[in-house]
């Protein structure tokens, strides 16, 4: 059995100029409309299990509340979460980059990030047991969401068991679906942990809402989000465009932080993991692809509001 696991970006391209606008993916999922209500992910903690993070990046300062290294990088120093690959810093920016009028802004710009380094070196690879230890650490820290833009080819029972433990602890677990797709919806390509039923598996689309040719298709895909040419933070106060389902998953993780803020305020209580999952799925729209490609559809945060408006308009027209 191959006991290695790795980051799953499809391609990356560095950006020479510092961006000063809301990324297209963040716009597409309607996050700015939620911000207007005052909801930006405050007090929600997302554990980012990845290659580490550049904690000094100006777009991420203040968002990171701690971290732990479970790899052999830097002689296994548990306090050192230096990102030698860039992937972890990139997904972190998509989730929660600051609203500071410079660079990019994340889906949930007031969420808190716990950096859990489980992949090492420039290649961004690691062992299944590092992931297991990282998930257990996130559980112990009582995070709200675990985000994993990584995958491996094998079902590994200790990994599945600890994910079930996280979900039982009321933690939402979000995973990239994988980039082994063959553009044939009738064939199944599985990456783990995305292949487990307990996680929220996220496939990729482009900005035109077309299914990405590389996105995995299988019956465990829950929804899709932008995953092509996604601009975000990388180490050294820089920015880059990455493509892959790795980039789709953090859009959903950030969105869940907003949903948790919004719906727990509405319900006036803490919601369970199944309840928050249901609120996420309410905020999808179908794209007319097969379910194995798009699951419940594209993440679209304002869907319930649009439906309410439509119903109100319909009632008004009937009454006159």
BELVENBEL-V935838 format. One record per backbone hydrogen bond with DSSP energy under -0.5 kcal/mol. CO is the residue of the C=O (numbers start at 1). NH is the residue of the N-H. Records with the same first field share a line. If there is no record, write none. Layout:
CO = NH, NH
//
This chain:
1 = 3
3 = 128
5 = 126
6 = 151
8 = 246
11 = 243
13 = 241
15 = 239
17 = 19
19 = 103
23 = 27
24 = 28
25 = 29
26 = 31
27 = 30
29 = 301
30 = 33, 34
31 = 34, 35
32 = 36
34 = 37, 39
35 = 38
38 = 40
40 = 110
41 = 44
44 = 46, 112
45 = 47, 144, 145
46 = 48, 114
47 = 49, 147
48 = 50, 116
49 = 149
50 = 118, 119
51 = 84
53 = 55
54 = 57
57 = 60, 61
59 = 98
60 = 63, 64
63 = 65, 113
66 = 115
68 = 70, 117
72 = 75
73 = 76
74 = 77
77 = 80
78 = 69
79 = 81
81 = 53
82 = 84
86 = 90
87 = 91
88 = 92
89 = 93
90 = 94
91 = 95
92 = 96
93 = 97
94 = 107
95 = 108
97 = 106
98 = 100
103 = 21
106 = 109
108 = 111
110 = 43
112 = 46
113 = 65, 66, 115
114 = 48, 116
115 = 68, 117
116 = 50, 118
117 = 70
120 = 124, 125
121 = 124
124 = 7
125 = 120
126 = 5
127 = 130, 131
128 = 132
129 = 133
130 = 134
131 = 135
132 = 136
133 = 137
134 = 138
135 = 139
136 = 140
137 = 141
138 = 143
139 = 142
144 = 172
145 = 47
146 = 174
147 = 49
148 = 150, 176
149 = 8
151 = 6
152 = 192
155 = 157
156 = 159, 160
157 = 161
158 = 162
159 = 163
160 = 164
161 = 165
162 = 166
163 = 167
164 = 168
165 = 169
166 = 171
167 = 170
172 = 146, 174
173 = 200
174 = 148
175 = 202
178 = 216
183 = 185
184 = 187
191 = 195
192 = 152
193 = 196
196 = 199
199 = 201
200 = 175
201 = 203, 222, 223
202 = 177
203 = 225
204 = 212
205 = 227, 228
206 = 209
210 = 206
212 = 215
213 = 183
214 = 181
217 = 189
218 = 221
220 = 201
222 = 296
223 = 203
224 = 299
225 = 205
227 = 244
229 = 231
230 = 242
232 = 240
234 = 238
238 = 234
239 = 15
240 = 232, 242
241 = 13
242 = 230
243 = 10, 11
244 = 247, 248
245 = 249
246 = 250
247 = 251
248 = 251, 252
249 = 253
250 = 254
251 = 255
252 = 256
253 = 257
254 = 258
255 = 259
256 = 260
257 = 261
258 = 262
259 = 263
260 = 264
261 = 265
262 = 266
263 = 267
264 = 268, 269
272 = 276
273 = 277
274 = 278
275 = 279
276 = 280
277 = 281
278 = 282
279 = 283
280 = 283
281 = 284
283 = 300
285 = 298
290 = 293, 294
291 = 295
292 = 218
294 = 297
297 = 224
298 = 285
300 = 303
302 = 306
303 = 307
304 = 308
305 = 309
306 = 310
307 = 311
308 = 312
309 = 313
310 = 314
311 = 315
312 = 316
313 = 317
314 = 318
315 = 319
316 = 320
//
